[in-house]
Amino acid sequence: MKDIERKVYNASDIQKILGMGRNRLYEFLEKVYKDQKPFRVLKFGKLYKIPKDSFDNWLNGLNI
């Protein structure tokens, strides 16, 4: 079976990329989820998934 490239980050990926503490990160992700800005956030119960393209564009200063 071919490897499938991941299309989303999880909260721990974002935490490592941004160097944020866990509590602060979840507060941030909840706000972004409600606003869907500055990038998209999906929420499944308590599980956050962040589309890579949306997050990477924001991180690199690109408009989507």
PALUM-568039 format. One record per residue (C-alpha): residue number from 1; y, x, z; residue in one letter. Coordinates in steps of 0.05 Angstrom, whole numbers. Example, Ala and Ser with C-alpha at 12.3 -4.5 7.8 and 13.67 -1.06 7.14 Angstrom:
BEGIN
   numar    north     east       up   paza
       1      -90      246      156      A
       2      -21      273      143      S
***
This chain:
BEGIN
   numar    north     east       up   paza
       1        0        0        0      M
       2       69       26      -17      K
       3      118       42       38      D
       4      172      -10       42      I
       5      242       16       56      E
       6      273      -17      116      R
       7      331      -62       99      K
       8      355      -73      170      V
       9      373      -33      232      Y
      10      353      -56      301      N
      11      397      -51      363      A
      12      369       17      384      S
      13      385       46      316      D
      14      457       22      322      I
      15      461       48      393      Q
      16      440      118      370      K
      17      486      118      309      I
      18      548       96      349      L
      19      530      132      413      G
      20      542       71      456      M
      21      512       51      522      G
      22      462       -6      522      R
      23      505      -59      557      N
      24      567      -43      516      R
      25      525      -45      452      L
      26      497     -115      466      Y
      27      566     -141      483      E
      28      591     -112      417      F
      29      533     -140      376      L
      30      542     -209      407      E
      31      616     -210      387      K
      32      600     -185      317      V
      33      545     -237      311      Y
      34      593     -293      329      K
      35      648     -268      281      D
      36      602     -239      228      Q
      37      656     -185      223      K
      38      664     -127      212      P
      39      591     -128      189      F
      40      533     -178      188      R
      41      487     -188      247      V
      42      424     -231      248      L
      43      396     -257      313      K
      44      326     -282      325      F
      45      322     -306      397      G
      46      347     -244      434      K
      47      329     -196      378      L
      48      386     -168      336      Y
      49      377     -144      264      K
      50      434     -112      226      I
      51      430     -108      150      P
      52      435      -34      131      K
      53      482      -44       72      D
      54      532      -85      111      S
      55      533      -37      171      F
      56      534       27      128      D
      57      592        0       86      N
      58      631      -14      150      W
      59      615       53      180      L
      60      637       89      116      N
      61      701       48      111      G
      62      679        9       49      L
      63      695      -64       38      N
      64      637     -108       18      I
***
